[in-house]
């Protein structure tokens, strides 16, 4: 009488299982931390570049120039943008999503844009990091100033 070999049914090797689990974990991490931000440099007086975050729609009126204090700024949560006025008549715009962990910046004071989650601070002039833990500048957003109206471009 002959018998079938006593080997277990074929199953994926441990290495295959671990590789698949690692790939799935990486995909989840990249999805959670990723964004559609594309950093771009400022193009002069009226902000510049493009960046993701929020529900910004081109042509959306954000504020009147008088709403943005000189040396300060204002966060527009719904549009995912922060508008600043570093010097009289010069307006800049940046993504309001902190580049450290994706929290929304919440205030502008003393020449910096403040993120409350981990206390990162960004320059109102160019979005650069003034103090970390963030290591990357806020991406610039494009705005236009027409008379006394500030709009997303």
PyMOL commands that set and color helices and strands:
alter all, ss='L'
color gray80, all
select helices_A, chain A and resi 14-33+65-67+77-79
alter helices_A, ss='H'
color red, helices_A
select strands_A, chain A and resi 61-64+72-76+81-87+90-95+107-109+112-114+121-123+129-131+143-146+149-152
alter strands_A, ss='S'
color yellow, strands_A
deselect
rebuild
show_as cartoon
